[in-house]
Each structure stands twice: as structure tokens, then as C-alpha cells.
Amino acid sequence: MPFTRVVIILVAISIVGAIAIPFGDPQFLGRAIALELSFITLAVLTYKGFRKALYACIPLAAQTL
């Protein structure tokens, strides 16, 4: 199954987040790790063909603002 644009974007978000976590405020470490794990899970589900998993992008995007 080829990588779609959505999977590529989710993987890019996960990579940037994983690199940025050590530079962030330690107070938010637990939230940051949980958010990154949710993006990684969403990328895997989307890659495997679960298109309804994309609905999870809406609350995740709202949480990151």
C-alpha cells in the first residue's frame, strides 16, 4: 500500500514532535508524549486503511492549538 499524503503528513508531525519534546517545558512532558503517541497511532491506522480514523484529526488539531 503506497503512502498517502495524509500518512506522510502525520509521520512528519510525529517526527517533529518527537524531536521537540526534549526542548519543551517538563511540566507538559506527559501530555506531549500522549499527543505524539496518538499521532503515531493515527498514522499507523491510516496507513493500514482505516479511513474513519481520520475523524480523530479534528480533536487532535484542536488540542494542539
C-alpha positions as CSV (number, residue, x, y, z in Angstrom):
1,M,0.0,0.0,0.0
2,P,1.6,3.3,-1.0
3,F,2.0,6.1,1.4
4,T,-0.8,8.7,1.0
5,R,-0.3,12.4,1.7
6,V,-2.2,12.1,5.0
7,V,0.2,9.4,6.2
8,I,3.3,11.4,5.2
9,I,1.9,14.5,7.0
10,L,1.1,12.5,10.1
11,V,4.6,10.9,10.2
12,A,6.2,14.4,9.7
13,I,4.2,15.7,12.6
14,S,5.3,12.8,14.7
15,I,8.9,13.2,13.8
16,V,8.9,17.0,14.5
17,G,7.1,16.4,17.8
18,A,9.5,13.7,18.9
19,I,12.4,16.0,18.2
20,A,10.8,18.9,20.0
21,I,9.7,17.1,23.2
22,P,13.1,17.3,24.9
23,F,13.2,21.0,24.3
24,G,9.8,21.7,25.8
25,D,8.6,22.5,29.3
26,P,9.0,19.5,31.6
27,Q,5.6,20.3,33.1
28,F,3.9,19.2,29.8
29,L,6.0,16.1,29.2
30,G,3.2,13.6,29.8
31,R,0.8,15.5,27.6
32,A,3.4,15.8,24.8
33,I,4.2,12.1,24.8
34,A,0.5,11.2,24.8
35,L,-0.1,13.5,21.9
36,E,2.8,12.1,19.9
37,L,1.7,8.6,20.6
38,S,-1.8,9.5,19.3
39,F,-0.4,10.9,16.1
40,I,1.8,7.8,15.6
41,T,-1.3,5.5,16.2
42,L,-3.3,7.6,13.8
43,A,-0.6,7.4,11.1
44,V,-0.4,3.6,11.5
45,L,-4.2,3.2,11.3
46,T,-4.4,5.4,8.3
47,Y,-1.6,3.5,6.6
48,K,-3.4,0.2,7.2
49,G,-6.6,1.6,5.6
50,F,-8.8,2.7,8.4
51,R,-10.1,5.9,6.9
52,K,-12.5,6.6,9.7
53,A,-9.5,7.2,11.9
54,L,-9.1,10.5,10.1
55,Y,-12.0,11.8,12.2
56,A,-9.6,11.8,15.1
57,C,-7.6,14.5,13.4
58,I,-10.2,17.1,14.3
59,P,-9.9,16.9,18.1
60,L,-6.2,16.4,17.8
61,A,-5.8,19.5,15.8
62,A,-7.9,21.5,18.2
63,Q,-5.8,20.2,21.1
64,T,-2.6,21.3,19.6
65,L,-3.7,24.9,19.1
